[in-house]
């Protein structure tokens, strides 16, 4: 069976879809991606908690019941892959299959079920792929990536695209539970003895620790709920090191079932929360990082990133993702590109300082400006705000995400704060909110004169000149100079400290 999707207008042309089956120590997962892209989008994602790594250190073997459960999941995944018509499938296996004496026999059985012999990746290779996942999803990372699985912990320094030397340690959540005999006190001692003096952690002082893996994501989800955090996006969620250490100590101390919002964590993962918490607390104590950054991207996305050519790797993942939405949802995608150039010219004339990060956020917002046009006019701002705030973007932090959502919401709702989420505004600095309002003011002028069509803005420059905010209109375009347009121009002029003016001729 093959799914025919040529008529699926909600899909992009990134070549053939690709699937990765990840046979991990705690879970077995299938992720199918739309195609190979700098900003890959999953079209199917499912995991089964099998616990392959349970008791491997104490028995040396994969448990029979865990293997049965994993093989059943793989059989179902094969059917799903065939249903989706995916021909490019990669199967990888990590620590549990690597460390168990019956691992080779199990992998042979996996090959019989899937039709593909799994690639048993080494600990060093796993660390490198985890780091590439961080490179793929975090814009210009600088710190140490830590990938916590069921069987092992991989640590590797990452700065931009440059990777350090990785190390794999038998400190996975299931391994710690096994080695410590279900004792958090013993686990803490094992961790401290293992990580003290590691060069990877010496390199972490006052930098970011990029936490990868389901157990750490579950801890972060609980932390979010405790704070009443305004976003539910896990990727790039940042916790100060001090706060993370305090929260980890809380999770260690109490019965996990008593934690606020524990229902957000699967029952199968709850017994491992204490071990993820004590490991995080010890890393913070030994390495003294500045903050903890949650990365939802890891080995699988690192594998995809590795498959890209050099030019594709150099692309900005945020701008790629924003342009994808522009293509899928805007009335005229070319208009978004022209809006970038039009606002570039305005910024150059305005004298307003703009950092490279502010510029890339402005460009992304221009690409996203028209994605809500199909909604009822009364709800375009709200719908755009929700789509952008919760979109599957990578390469942007949460304040940047909030900026994008605010800018496009202001474009539809007006430049006042009354109708825009006060909680999300808390994620932005005063300067970011000001820039969001300026950009929205520019958009409100641009869409009124261009009707969202390309080929217009290039002949209608809006520039700051001698204390004036001047919109140039040719004689052909002079009828556009309406009271409504002047009102919007005046609103923008007030927040940039200029006098509004039409220049006709």
matplotlib code that plots the C-alpha trace (Angstrom):
import matplotlib.pyplot as plt

x = [0.0, 1.2, -0.3, -0.9, -0.2, 0.4, -2.9, -2.1, -1.8, -0.6, 2.6, 5.9, 8.2, 11.3, 11.8, 10.7, 9.7, 12.2, 11.6, 13.9, 13.2, 15.2, 15.6, 16.6, 17.2, 13.9, 11.7, 11.4, 10.2, 9.2, 9.5, 8.6, 9.6, 8.1, 11.5, 15.1, 15.2, 17.1, 13.8, 12.4, 8.8, 7.5, 4.4, 4.2, 5.7, 5.0, 7.0, 6.5, 8.1, 9.8, 12.5, 15.1, 17.8, 16.2, 18.6, 21.1, 24.0, 23.1, 22.1, 24.1, 21.1, 18.0, 14.9, 12.7, 9.5, 11.1, 12.3, 8.9, 7.3, 10.0, 9.6, 5.8, 6.3, 8.8, 6.3, 3.6, 6.1, 6.9, 3.3, 2.9, 6.0, 4.6, 1.2, 2.9, 4.8, 8.2, 11.0, 13.9, 14.0, 16.9, 16.9, 19.3, 20.0, 21.8, 23.1, 20.9, 21.6, 25.2, 25.8, 23.8, 25.3, 22.2, 22.1, 23.4, 20.7, 18.0, 19.2, 19.1, 15.4, 14.8, 16.2, 13.8, 10.8, 11.7, 13.5, 16.5, 19.4, 19.7, 22.8, 24.3, 25.8, 28.8, 28.7, 31.0, 28.8, 25.7, 27.3, 28.2, 24.7, 23.2, 25.3, 24.4, 20.8, 21.5, 23.3, 20.2, 17.7, 19.5, 20.7, 24.5, 24.7, 27.6, 27.9, 27.7, 25.0, 23.9, 21.8, 20.2, 18.8, 17.7, 21.1, 23.7, 24.5, 26.4, 28.3, 29.9, 30.9, 29.3, 30.1, 28.3, 28.9, 32.2, 31.9, 34.3, 35.2, 32.2, 32.1, 29.4, 28.8, 26.7, 24.4, 21.2, 18.1, 17.4, 21.1, 21.2, 18.1, 19.7, 23.2, 21.9, 19.4, 16.6, 18.5, 18.7, 21.4, 23.6, 22.8, 24.0, 27.3, 27.7, 27.1, 29.5, 32.3, 31.7, 31.4, 34.0, 37.0, 35.4, 36.8, 33.4, 32.0, 35.0, 34.1, 30.6, 31.2, 29.1, 27.8, 24.6, 23.8, 21.7, 19.5, 18.3, 16.1, 12.6, 13.3, 14.7, 11.9, 9.4, 11.1, 11.0, 7.3, 6.6, 8.7, 6.7, 3.4, 4.6, 5.5, 2.3, 4.5, 2.6, 4.0, 3.8, 6.6, 9.4, 12.2, 14.5, 12.9, 15.5, 15.8, 18.5, 21.0, 20.0, 16.3, 16.9, 19.0, 16.3, 13.6, 15.7, 16.2, 12.4, 11.8, 14.4, 12.9, 9.1, 7.0, 6.7, 3.0, 2.5, 4.1, 1.9, 0.7, 2.4, -0.4, 1.5, 4.2, 3.5, 3.2, 6.1, 8.4, 7.5, 9.8, 12.8, 12.2, 14.1, 17.2, 17.0, 16.7, 19.6, 21.8, 20.9, 21.5, 25.0, 25.9, 25.0, 26.9, 30.1, 30.1, 28.3, 26.6, 24.8, 21.5, 19.7, 18.3, 15.9, 16.5, 13.7, 16.1, 18.7, 20.2, 17.4, 17.6, 21.4, 21.3, 19.1, 21.3, 24.4, 22.6, 22.2, 24.8, 27.0, 24.7, 21.6, 23.4, 24.3, 20.6, 18.9, 16.3, 14.0, 13.8, 13.4, 10.4, 8.9, 9.2, 7.5, 4.5, 4.6, 4.3, 1.6, -0.6, 0.0, -2.0, 1.1, 4.4, 6.5, 4.9, 6.5, 9.9, 9.3, 8.1, 11.6, 13.3, 10.8, 11.3, 15.1, 15.0, 12.9, 15.3, 18.3, 16.7, 15.3, 18.6, 17.2, 19.9, 19.3, 21.3, 21.8, 19.4, 16.8, 17.1, 16.6, 13.5, 12.1, 12.7, 10.9, 8.0, 7.7, 7.4, 4.7, 2.7, -0.1, -0.5, -3.9, -5.7, -8.2, -9.6, -12.6, -11.2, -12.2, -10.0, -7.0, -4.8, -5.7, -5.3, -1.9, -0.8, -1.6, -0.1, 3.2, 3.5, 3.1, 4.6, 7.2, 10.0, 13.6, 16.5, 14.5, 14.3, 11.1, 11.4, 12.0, 9.0, 6.9, 8.2, 7.1, 3.7, 3.3, 4.4, 1.9, -0.9, -0.4, -0.6, -4.2, -5.3, -3.8, -0.8, -2.3, -1.6, -5.2, -5.9, -2.5, -1.6, 0.0, 1.7, 3.4, 4.6, 6.4, 8.8, 9.9, 12.1, 10.8, 12.9, 11.4, 7.9, 8.7, 10.2, 7.2, 4.9, 7.1, 7.2, 3.4, 2.9, 5.0, 2.9, -0.3, 0.8, 2.3, -0.8, -3.2, -1.3, -0.4, -3.4, -0.9, 0.1, 3.8, 5.2, 3.8, 6.0, 9.2, 7.6, 6.2, 9.1, 8.5, 11.5, 12.5, 13.8, 14.5, 12.1, 9.4, 8.0, 7.5, 5.4, 6.2, 3.3, 3.5, 0.8, -0.6, -0.8, -1.9, -5.5, -4.2, -3.6, -6.8, -7.7, -7.4, -3.9, -2.9, -4.2, -2.1, 0.9, 0.3, 0.2, 3.5, 5.0, 4.1, 6.0, 9.1, 9.1, 8.4, 5.8, 3.7, 3.8, 2.7, 5.1, 3.2, 4.7]
y = [0.0, 3.5, 6.8, 9.1, 12.6, 14.5, 16.3, 17.1, 20.9, 21.0, 19.2, 20.7, 19.3, 18.2, 15.1, 11.7, 11.3, 9.6, 7.5, 6.7, 3.9, 4.3, 1.3, 2.9, 1.5, 2.9, 3.4, 2.2, 5.1, 5.7, 9.2, 9.9, 13.2, 15.1, 15.2, 16.1, 19.7, 22.2, 22.4, 18.8, 18.4, 15.1, 13.7, 10.7, 10.2, 7.4, 5.6, 2.5, 2.3, -1.1, -0.8, -2.8, -1.4, -2.6, -4.8, -5.0, -4.0, -6.5, -9.4, -8.7, -9.5, -7.9, -9.1, -11.5, -9.5, -6.3, -7.8, -9.2, -5.8, -4.1, -6.6, -6.2, -2.4, -2.8, -5.1, -2.4, 0.3, -1.6, -1.7, 2.0, 2.9, 0.8, 2.5, 5.9, 4.8, 5.6, 3.9, 5.6, 4.1, 4.1, 1.8, 2.6, 1.0, 2.3, 1.4, -1.5, -3.5, -2.4, -3.6, -6.8, -10.2, -11.2, -7.8, -9.3, -12.0, -9.4, -7.1, -10.1, -10.6, -6.8, -7.2, -10.1, -8.0, -4.6, -6.0, -3.7, -4.6, -1.9, 0.3, -0.3, 3.1, 3.4, 5.6, 8.1, 8.2, 8.6, 11.6, 13.2, 12.7, 14.2, 17.2, 17.6, 17.5, 20.5, 22.2, 21.5, 22.9, 25.6, 28.7, 29.1, 26.8, 27.3, 24.7, 21.0, 18.6, 15.8, 13.1, 11.0, 7.7, 4.6, 2.9, 5.7, 9.4, 11.0, 14.3, 16.4, 20.1, 22.1, 25.6, 26.6, 23.7, 22.7, 19.5, 18.5, 14.9, 13.0, 10.5, 7.9, 6.9, 4.1, 6.7, 6.2, 6.4, 2.6, 1.9, 4.1, 2.4, -1.0, -0.2, 1.6, -1.1, 1.5, 3.8, 7.5, 7.9, 5.3, 6.7, 10.1, 8.6, 6.6, 9.8, 11.9, 9.3, 9.0, 12.6, 14.3, 15.5, 14.9, 17.4, 17.7, 19.1, 21.3, 23.0, 23.7, 26.3, 29.5, 28.0, 26.3, 22.6, 21.3, 18.6, 15.9, 12.9, 12.0, 11.9, 15.4, 16.7, 15.2, 17.1, 20.3, 19.8, 19.5, 22.7, 24.5, 23.5, 24.5, 28.0, 28.4, 29.1, 30.8, 28.5, 24.7, 24.4, 22.2, 22.9, 25.7, 26.0, 27.6, 27.1, 28.9, 26.5, 27.5, 27.0, 23.7, 22.5, 23.5, 21.8, 18.6, 18.5, 18.7, 15.9, 13.7, 14.4, 13.8, 10.9, 11.7, 10.9, 14.0, 16.4, 19.0, 18.0, 14.6, 13.4, 15.2, 12.5, 8.9, 6.3, 4.3, 7.3, 8.4, 5.9, 7.3, 11.0, 10.8, 9.4, 12.1, 14.7, 13.5, 13.3, 16.8, 18.1, 16.5, 17.9, 21.4, 21.0, 19.7, 21.8, 25.0, 25.8, 29.1, 27.5, 24.4, 24.5, 21.7, 20.4, 18.3, 17.5, 14.8, 11.7, 11.4, 15.0, 14.9, 12.0, 14.1, 17.1, 15.0, 14.0, 17.6, 19.1, 22.0, 24.7, 23.3, 23.1, 26.7, 27.8, 29.4, 26.8, 29.5, 31.3, 27.9, 27.0, 30.5, 30.3, 26.9, 28.4, 31.4, 29.0, 26.9, 29.6, 33.0, 34.6, 35.3, 34.0, 36.3, 39.2, 38.0, 38.1, 41.6, 42.7, 41.8, 44.1, 46.9, 46.8, 46.5, 49.8, 51.4, 50.2, 51.5, 55.0, 55.0, 55.1, 52.5, 50.1, 46.5, 43.4, 40.5, 38.5, 41.2, 41.3, 37.6, 37.7, 40.6, 38.7, 35.6, 37.8, 39.2, 35.7, 34.8, 38.0, 36.7, 33.1, 33.9, 35.4, 32.5, 33.1, 35.4, 39.0, 39.2, 36.2, 36.6, 38.1, 35.4, 32.6, 33.9, 34.4, 30.8, 29.2, 31.1, 30.8, 27.1, 26.3, 23.6, 26.0, 25.3, 27.9, 30.3, 30.8, 31.5, 35.3, 35.3, 33.1, 35.5, 38.4, 36.8, 36.0, 39.5, 41.3, 39.4, 39.7, 43.5, 43.6, 42.4, 43.7, 47.1, 48.5, 48.6, 45.9, 45.4, 42.3, 40.6, 38.0, 39.8, 36.5, 36.0, 39.7, 38.9, 36.7, 39.8, 42.7, 46.3, 46.7, 43.6, 44.7, 48.1, 46.5, 44.2, 47.2, 49.1, 46.0, 45.6, 49.2, 48.7, 45.6, 47.5, 50.1, 47.5, 45.3, 48.2, 49.6, 46.2, 44.0, 41.3, 41.1, 41.0, 43.6, 46.6, 47.4, 48.0, 51.1, 52.4, 53.0, 54.0, 55.9, 58.2, 61.5, 64.8, 64.1, 62.8, 59.3, 59.5, 57.1, 57.7, 57.2, 57.5, 59.3, 55.9, 55.0, 58.4, 57.2, 54.9, 58.0, 57.6, 58.7, 55.1, 54.8, 58.2, 57.0, 53.9, 56.0, 58.4, 55.5, 54.3, 57.8, 58.3, 55.3, 56.0, 59.8, 61.1, 63.3, 61.3, 62.5, 61.3, 62.1, 62.0, 62.3]
z = [0.0, -0.7, 0.3, -2.7, -1.5, -4.7, -4.1, -0.5, -0.6, 3.0, 2.1, 0.8, -1.9, 0.0, -2.0, -0.7, 3.0, 5.3, 8.4, 11.4, 13.7, 17.0, 19.1, 22.4, 25.9, 27.3, 24.2, 20.6, 18.4, 14.8, 13.4, 9.8, 8.3, 5.4, 3.7, 4.1, 5.1, 7.4, 9.3, 9.2, 9.9, 11.4, 9.6, 12.1, 15.5, 17.9, 20.7, 22.7, 26.2, 26.1, 28.8, 26.8, 29.1, 32.3, 34.3, 31.5, 33.7, 36.5, 34.2, 31.1, 29.0, 27.4, 29.2, 27.2, 27.8, 26.8, 23.5, 22.8, 23.3, 21.1, 18.3, 18.3, 18.1, 15.2, 13.3, 13.6, 12.6, 9.5, 8.5, 9.2, 7.1, 4.2, 4.6, 4.3, 1.2, 2.7, 1.0, 2.8, 6.2, 8.7, 11.8, 14.6, 17.9, 21.0, 24.4, 25.5, 22.3, 22.4, 26.0, 26.2, 25.5, 23.6, 21.7, 18.4, 18.5, 19.2, 16.4, 14.0, 15.0, 14.5, 11.0, 10.3, 11.5, 9.8, 6.7, 7.6, 9.8, 12.5, 12.6, 16.1, 16.8, 19.1, 22.2, 20.5, 17.4, 19.6, 21.3, 18.0, 16.5, 19.7, 19.3, 15.7, 16.8, 19.0, 16.1, 13.9, 16.4, 18.5, 16.8, 17.4, 20.5, 23.0, 25.7, 26.3, 25.0, 27.4, 25.9, 28.7, 27.5, 29.4, 29.2, 28.9, 29.1, 26.3, 26.9, 24.2, 23.8, 21.0, 19.8, 16.7, 14.3, 16.0, 18.1, 20.9, 21.9, 23.1, 26.0, 26.8, 30.4, 32.0, 33.7, 31.8, 33.9, 33.8, 34.3, 37.4, 38.8, 38.2, 39.5, 42.6, 43.6, 43.5, 45.9, 45.1, 47.7, 46.0, 42.6, 43.7, 44.8, 41.6, 39.5, 41.5, 41.2, 37.4, 36.3, 38.6, 36.5, 33.1, 30.6, 29.0, 32.2, 32.9, 29.6, 30.8, 33.5, 32.9, 29.6, 28.5, 29.2, 26.4, 28.0, 25.5, 26.3, 27.4, 31.1, 31.2, 29.0, 31.4, 34.3, 32.2, 31.5, 35.3, 35.8, 33.2, 34.8, 38.3, 37.0, 35.0, 32.0, 29.1, 26.4, 26.2, 23.7, 25.1, 22.6, 23.8, 27.2, 29.5, 33.2, 35.2, 36.8, 40.3, 39.7, 37.9, 40.9, 43.3, 41.3, 40.8, 44.6, 45.1, 42.7, 44.4, 47.8, 47.3, 46.0, 42.2, 42.4, 44.6, 42.2, 40.7, 37.1, 37.3, 35.0, 32.2, 32.5, 31.2, 33.9, 32.4, 32.7, 36.3, 38.1, 36.2, 37.1, 40.4, 38.5, 35.9, 38.6, 40.7, 37.6, 36.6, 40.1, 40.2, 36.8, 37.9, 41.2, 39.4, 36.2, 37.3, 34.0, 33.4, 32.5, 31.3, 27.8, 26.7, 23.3, 21.7, 18.9, 19.3, 17.6, 15.0, 13.9, 14.0, 11.6, 9.2, 9.6, 8.7, 5.5, 4.3, 1.9, 3.1, 1.6, 3.3, 6.6, 6.3, 6.1, 9.0, 10.3, 11.6, 8.2, 6.5, 8.8, 8.5, 4.7, 4.7, 6.5, 4.1, 1.2, 2.7, 4.2, 2.6, -0.2, -2.2, -0.7, -2.9, -1.0, 2.2, 0.6, -0.7, 2.7, 4.0, 1.5, 2.1, 5.9, 5.3, 3.5, 6.3, 9.0, 7.2, 6.9, 10.5, 12.4, 14.8, 15.9, 15.0, 16.0, 13.6, 15.9, 15.7, 11.9, 11.5, 13.7, 11.7, 8.5, 9.9, 11.0, 7.5, 6.2, 8.7, 8.4, 6.2, 7.4, 9.2, 6.2, 5.8, 9.3, 10.0, 10.2, 13.8, 14.6, 12.3, 15.0, 17.6, 15.1, 13.8, 17.4, 18.4, 15.3, 15.6, 19.4, 19.2, 15.8, 15.4, 14.9, 15.7, 15.8, 17.9, 21.7, 23.6, 23.7, 20.0, 19.4, 21.5, 19.5, 16.2, 17.6, 19.0, 15.8, 13.6, 16.2, 16.4, 12.6, 12.8, 16.2, 16.1, 18.0, 21.5, 24.0, 25.1, 23.1, 23.2, 25.9, 28.8, 29.9, 26.6, 26.6, 29.9, 27.8, 25.8, 26.8, 26.5, 23.4, 21.8, 22.4, 20.9, 17.8, 17.5, 17.4, 14.9, 12.6, 13.0, 12.1, 8.9, 8.0, 8.5, 6.0, 3.6, 3.4, 2.9, -0.1, -1.7, -1.0, -0.1, -3.8, -5.0, -7.3, -5.4, -2.4, -4.4, -6.0, -2.7, -0.4, 3.2, 4.6, 7.4, 6.1, 7.9, 10.8, 8.5, 7.8, 4.1, 2.0, -1.7, -4.1, -7.9, -9.7, -10.7, -7.0, -5.7, -5.1, -2.4, -0.2, 1.8, 5.3, 6.5, 5.1, 6.7, 10.0, 9.9, 8.8, 11.7, 14.2, 13.0, 12.9, 16.6, 17.8, 15.7, 16.6, 13.1, 11.2, 8.7, 5.1, 1.7, -1.2, -4.4, -7.8]

ax = plt.figure().add_subplot(projection="3d")
ax.plot(x, y, z, "-o")
ax.set_aspect("equal")
plt.show()
